[in-house]
Amino acid sequence: MASSSGTSSGSGSGSGSGSSLLQNSGSEEDLQALMDQRKRKRMISNRESARRSRMRKQKHLDDLVSQVTKLRKENQEMLTSVNITTQQYLSVEAENSVLRAQIGELSNRS
């Protein structure tokens, strides 16, 4: 009798488990759908983050290119200024040389 009642009680549990499995299956599907939704949301978020990162990188590159252009222009202006100053120095130096020669000649005449 014990085995008969065990079987009977086992059957009762079995049918209870069967209905529990069906409920679990539904909640597992819900859980899977929730996980898929979170995964899609995370993928979209990651894509957006990557897009923003690429935009920041492009802006940084554009800023650097702009800075290089500005510095090259500034460097060219400085070189021009140095060349003009060098020419003026050479001109003044030549004039000084002439004046010294004239002073020497005038000193010799006296």
C-alpha positions in Angstrom: 0.0 0.0 0.0 2.8 2.3 0.7 4.1 1.9 -2.8 0.6 2.4 -4.2 0.2 5.6 -2.2 3.7 6.6 -3.2 2.8 6.1 -6.9 -0.5 7.9 -6.4 1.3 10.7 -4.7 4.0 10.6 -7.3 1.4 11.0 -10.0 -0.2 13.9 -8.3 3.2 15.6 -8.0 3.9 14.7 -11.6 0.8 16.4 -12.9 1.5 19.3 -10.6 5.0 19.4 -12.0 3.7 19.2 -15.5 1.6 22.3 -15.0 4.5 24.0 -13.2 6.7 23.2 -16.2 4.2 24.8 -18.5 4.2 27.9 -16.3 8.0 27.8 -16.1 8.1 27.6 -19.9 6.0 30.7 -20.2 8.1 32.6 -17.7 11.3 31.3 -19.4 10.0 32.6 -22.7 9.2 35.9 -21.0 12.6 35.9 -19.4 14.2 35.1 -22.8 12.2 37.9 -24.5 13.3 40.3 -21.7 16.9 39.3 -22.1 16.6 39.7 -25.9 15.1 43.1 -25.4 17.9 44.1 -23.1 20.4 42.8 -25.5 18.9 44.8 -28.4 18.8 47.9 -26.2 22.4 47.4 -25.2 23.4 46.9 -28.9 21.6 50.1 -29.9 23.3 51.9 -27.0 26.7 50.6 -27.9 26.2 51.6 -31.6 25.2 55.1 -30.5 28.2 55.3 -28.2 30.5 54.2 -31.0 28.9 56.7 -33.3 29.5 59.5 -30.8 33.0 58.3 -30.2 33.7 58.4 -34.0 32.2 61.9 -34.1 34.5 63.1 -31.3 37.5 61.5 -32.9 36.6 63.2 -36.3 36.1 66.6 -34.5 39.5 66.2 -32.8 41.2 65.3 -36.1 39.5 68.4 -37.7 40.7 70.6 -34.9 44.2 69.3 -35.2 44.2 69.8 -39.0 43.0 73.4 -38.4 45.7 74.0 -35.8 48.4 72.7 -38.2 47.1 75.1 -40.9 47.1 78.0 -38.5 50.6 77.2 -37.2 52.0 76.8 -40.7 50.6 80.2 -41.6 52.0 81.7 -38.4 55.4 80.1 -39.1 55.4 81.4 -42.7 54.7 84.9 -41.3 57.5 84.7 -38.8 59.9 83.5 -41.5 58.9 86.5 -43.7 59.4 88.8 -40.7 62.9 87.3 -40.0 63.9 87.6 -43.7 62.8 91.3 -43.8 64.6 92.0 -40.5 67.7 90.3 -41.9 67.6 92.4 -45.0 67.3 95.5 -43.0 70.2 94.5 -40.8 72.4 93.8 -43.8 71.4 97.2 -45.3 72.2 99.0 -42.1 75.5 97.1 -41.7 76.5 98.0 -45.2 75.7 101.7 -44.5 77.7 101.6 -41.3 80.6 100.1 -43.3 80.4 103.0 -45.8 80.2 105.6 -43.0 83.2 104.1 -41.2 85.2 104.2 -44.4 84.3 107.9 -44.8 85.3 108.6 -41.2 88.6 106.9 -41.9 89.2 109.1 -45.0 88.2 112.3 -43.2 90.5 111.4 -40.3 93.4 110.9 -42.6 92.9 114.3 -44.3 93.1 116.2 -41.1 
